[in-house]
Amino acid sequence: MKKIVLTLCIVVMVALAGGMAWAGGIVSFNKATAEELAAIEDVSIPADLAKAIVEYRTANGPFKEPTDLLKVPGMTQDFIEELNPVEKDGDIVFDPDAEPALAPSKC
């Protein structure tokens, strides 16, 4: 019985943690898995770039500013403009309803 309760608690915790990465179409670059990042409907993030975002975050800590994503290997200025990462409640997120936050590339 204790094992069942413990298993259910773990399942609920995992479900809640996954819900923290996604909320109303908003996806956290600091909490989402590579699979969640690659599944963003409004922007097509290649699986290798989504994996690189998670690996960079794991090795270097959370993104503190939207431009920190430029440090991810494979990230380009043009692609970060397409992603339009914004700061929301102390997190760096993809928000499909956000106004463009980054200045366009001059190239």
ZIBEL-V177700 format. One record per residue. N is the residue number from 1. SS is DSSP state (2 for helix, 1 for strand, 0 for the rest). PSI is psi as a letter, one per 20 degrees, with the letter a starting at -180 (* if undefined). D_LAST is the distance of its C-alpha to the last C-alpha in whole Angstrom. Layout:
n-><N;N>
ss-><SS;SS>
psi-><PSI;PSI>
d_last-><D_LAST;D_LAST>
This chain:
n-><1;2;3;4;5;6;7;8;9;10;11;12;13;14;15;16;17;18;19;20;21;22;23;24;25;26;27;28;29;30;31;32;33;34;35;36;37;38;39;40;41;42;43;44;45;46;47;48;49;50;51;52;53;54;55;56;57;58;59;60;61;62;63;64;65;66;67;68;69;70;71;72;73;74;75;76;77;78;79;80;81;82;83;84;85;86;87;88;89;90;91;92;93;94;95;96;97;98;99;100;101;102;103;104;105;106;107>
ss-><0;2;2;2;2;2;2;2;2;2;2;2;2;2;2;2;2;2;2;2;2;1;1;0;0;1;1;1;0;0;0;0;0;2;2;2;2;2;0;0;0;0;0;0;0;0;2;2;2;2;2;2;2;2;2;2;2;2;2;2;0;0;0;0;0;2;2;2;2;2;2;0;0;0;0;0;2;2;2;2;2;2;2;0;1;1;1;1;0;0;1;1;1;1;0;0;0;0;0;0;0;0;0;0;0;0;0>
psi-><g;h;h;g;g;g;g;h;g;g;g;g;g;g;g;h;g;h;h;h;h;p;o;k;i;p;p;p;i;i;h;q;r;h;g;g;g;i;j;p;h;i;p;n;o;q;h;h;h;g;g;h;g;g;g;g;g;g;h;i;r;q;p;h;q;h;i;h;h;i;i;p;p;i;p;r;g;g;h;h;h;g;h;l;p;q;p;o;l;j;q;p;r;p;o;i;j;q;q;p;h;q;p;q;q;j;*>
d_last-><63;61;59;58;57;55;53;53;52;49;48;47;45;43;43;42;39;38;38;36;33;33;34;34;31;29;28;28;26;29;32;31;32;29;31;31;27;27;29;27;27;24;21;22;22;23;26;25;22;25;27;25;24;28;29;26;28;31;31;29;30;29;25;26;22;20;17;20;19;16;19;20;20;18;16;12;10;9;13;14;13;15;18;18;20;22;25;28;32;31;29;25;25;24;25;25;26;24;21;18;18;14;12;9;6;4;0>
